[in-house]
Amino acid sequence: MLSKFLSGVSAGLLISLGGAVYLACENKVVGAVFFSMALLCICFKKYNLYTGKIGYLFRDRSRDYFATLVLGLFGNVVGTVASAFAVRAALPKLYEAAKVLCEAKAEQSFVQTLIRAVFCGVLVYLSVSLFGERGGALAVILCIPAFILSGYEHCVADMFYFALGSPTFGAVGFIAICVLGNSLGALILPLLNSAERKKA
């Protein structure tokens, strides 16, 4: 239990490092590419990132795997929030950048945020599954910048951004929508492929 939680904290820390790099880069394409470093390292280290694990719930519905997801998500929260406070103290310019980013996100409607999170979930599932099945580091390097530059919402990255730039109660609701959307998105392809296998 503790190892699953600490693995989640580690994943949250790495996502925060990726988020900080993105905020620090004036060129958003460069920032998005360097952000992919975070997920790539998480895949290599096999840390417990909620968005990287939820897509496999369709395959493994055991209590142990459910505990992995819950502890991972909680760990992701702790890792991103702790990192955000550290970054805010050390790099105040990133606080300003995060604040602007969060203000724009807060203007989105429920439907907009949900759909953006669903599409992000699809891309994160693809990057993680291709990495695991084929050692496809290139999939991570392509899929992660794709969701960032498209404006899609990643719940763990948003935990970091909001904890850094706008730590309000309203942010909790936004993150909850993102968690739902990421979860649905990550399960779409496994569900469709399962249906196809049954037909065959």
C-alpha positions in Angstrom: 0.0 0.0 0.0 2.7 2.5 1.0 4.8 1.6 -2.1 1.9 2.3 -4.4 1.2 5.6 -2.7 4.9 6.7 -2.8 5.1 5.6 -6.4 2.2 7.9 -7.1 4.0 10.7 -5.3 7.0 10.1 -7.5 4.8 10.3 -10.6 3.3 13.5 -9.4 6.7 15.0 -8.9 7.8 14.1 -12.4 4.7 15.5 -14.0 5.3 18.7 -12.0 8.8 18.9 -13.4 7.4 18.6 -16.9 4.8 21.2 -16.1 7.4 23.6 -14.8 9.5 23.2 -18.0 6.4 23.9 -20.1 5.7 27.1 -18.2 9.3 28.2 -18.4 9.5 27.9 -22.2 8.4 30.8 -24.3 8.1 28.5 -27.3 5.2 26.2 -26.4 6.2 23.6 -29.0 9.5 23.2 -27.3 7.9 23.2 -23.9 5.4 20.5 -24.9 8.2 18.3 -26.3 10.2 18.6 -23.1 7.1 17.9 -21.0 7.0 14.5 -22.6 10.2 13.8 -20.6 8.1 13.5 -17.5 5.9 10.7 -18.9 8.8 9.0 -20.6 10.7 8.8 -17.2 7.5 7.6 -15.5 7.2 4.8 -18.1 10.8 3.7 -17.7 10.6 3.8 -13.9 7.1 2.3 -13.8 5.8 4.9 -11.4 2.1 4.9 -10.4 0.6 7.6 -12.6 -3.2 7.5 -12.5 -3.7 8.5 -16.1 -1.2 5.8 -17.2 -3.0 3.1 -15.3 -6.7 3.7 -15.6 -6.9 2.4 -19.2 -6.0 -1.1 -17.9 -9.0 -1.2 -15.5 -11.0 -2.9 -18.3 -8.5 -5.8 -18.2 -7.9 -6.0 -14.5 -10.9 -5.2 -12.2 -9.4 -6.8 -9.1 -9.5 -5.0 -5.7 -5.7 -4.8 -5.8 -5.7 -2.9 -9.1 -8.4 -0.6 -7.9 -6.3 0.1 -4.8 -3.4 0.8 -7.1 -5.5 3.4 -8.9 -6.8 5.1 -5.8 -3.5 5.2 -4.0 -1.8 6.4 -7.2 -4.2 9.2 -7.7 -3.9 10.3 -4.1 -0.1 10.1 -4.4 -0.3 12.2 -7.6 -2.1 14.9 -5.7 0.4 15.0 -2.9 3.4 15.0 -5.4 2.0 17.8 -7.6 0.8 20.0 -4.7 4.1 19.7 -2.8 6.1 20.4 -6.0 3.9 23.4 -6.8 4.6 25.1 -3.4 8.3 24.4 -3.8 8.3 25.8 -7.4 6.3 28.9 -6.3 8.9 29.7 -3.6 11.9 29.1 -5.9 10.6 30.3 -9.3 8.0 33.1 -8.8 7.9 33.8 -12.5 6.3 30.4 -13.1 3.6 31.3 -10.6 2.6 34.2 -12.9 2.6 32.0 -15.9 0.5 29.3 -14.2 -2.0 31.9 -13.0 -2.6 33.1 -16.5 -3.0 29.5 -17.7 -5.4 28.6 -14.9 -7.5 31.7 -15.5 -8.0 30.6 -19.1 -8.9 27.0 -18.0 -11.4 28.3 -15.5 -13.4 30.0 -18.3 -14.1 26.7 -20.0 -17.5 25.1 -19.7 -18.1 21.7 -18.1 -18.6 20.1 -21.5 -15.5 21.8 -23.0 -13.3 20.6 -20.1 -14.8 17.1 -20.2 -14.3 16.6 -23.9 -10.7 18.0 -23.7 -10.0 15.6 -20.9 -11.4 12.6 -22.8 -9.2 13.3 -25.8 -6.2 13.6 -23.5 -7.1 10.3 -21.9 -7.0 8.6 -25.3 -3.6 10.0 -26.2 -2.1 9.1 -22.8 -3.4 5.6 -23.0 -1.9 5.2 -26.5 1.5 6.5 -25.4 1.6 4.3 -22.3 0.3 1.2 -24.0 2.6 1.5 -27.0 5.5 2.1 -24.8 4.7 -1.1 -22.8 3.9 -3.3 -25.7 6.5 -2.2 -28.2 9.0 -0.2 -26.2 7.7 2.8 -28.2 9.4 5.8 -26.6 8.6 7.7 -29.8 4.9 7.2 -29.1 5.3 9.1 -25.8 7.3 11.9 -27.4 4.6 12.3 -30.1 1.4 11.8 -28.1 2.2 14.0 -25.1 3.0 17.1 -27.1 0.0 16.4 -29.2 -2.4 16.6 -26.2 -0.6 19.7 -24.8 -0.6 21.7 -28.0 -4.2 20.7 -28.7 -5.3 22.2 -25.4 -6.5 18.9 -23.9 -6.7 18.5 -20.2 -4.5 16.2 -18.1 -5.8 15.9 -14.6 -2.4 15.4 -12.9 -0.7 18.2 -14.8 -3.6 20.5 -14.0 -3.2 19.6 -10.3 0.3 21.1 -10.5 -0.8 24.2 -12.5 -3.7 25.0 -10.2 -1.8 24.3 -7.0 0.9 26.7 -8.4 -1.2 29.4 -9.9 -4.7 29.2 -8.5 -5.0 27.1 -5.4 -8.8 27.6 -4.9 -11.8 25.4 -4.1 -13.0 26.0 -7.6 -9.9 24.2 -8.9 -11.1 21.0 -7.1 -14.2 20.8 -9.3 -12.2 21.4 -12.4 -9.7 18.6 -11.5 -12.6 16.3 -10.8 -14.0 16.8 -14.3 -10.6 16.2 -15.7 -10.2 12.9 -13.7 -13.6 11.8 -15.1 -12.7 12.7 -18.7 -9.2 11.2 -18.6 -10.7 8.0 -17.2 -13.4 7.8 -19.9 -10.9 8.6 -22.6 -8.4 6.0 -21.5 -11.0 3.3 -21.5 -12.4 4.0 -25.0 -9.9 2.1 -27.1 -9.7 -0.9 -24.8 -13.5 -1.1 -24.8 -13.8 -0.8 -28.6 -11.0 -3.4 -29.2 -12.7 -5.8 -26.7 -15.9 -5.5 -28.7 -14.1 -6.2 -31.9 -12.4 -9.3 -30.5 -15.7 -10.7 -29.3 -17.2 -10.2 -32.8 -14.2 -12.1 -34.3 
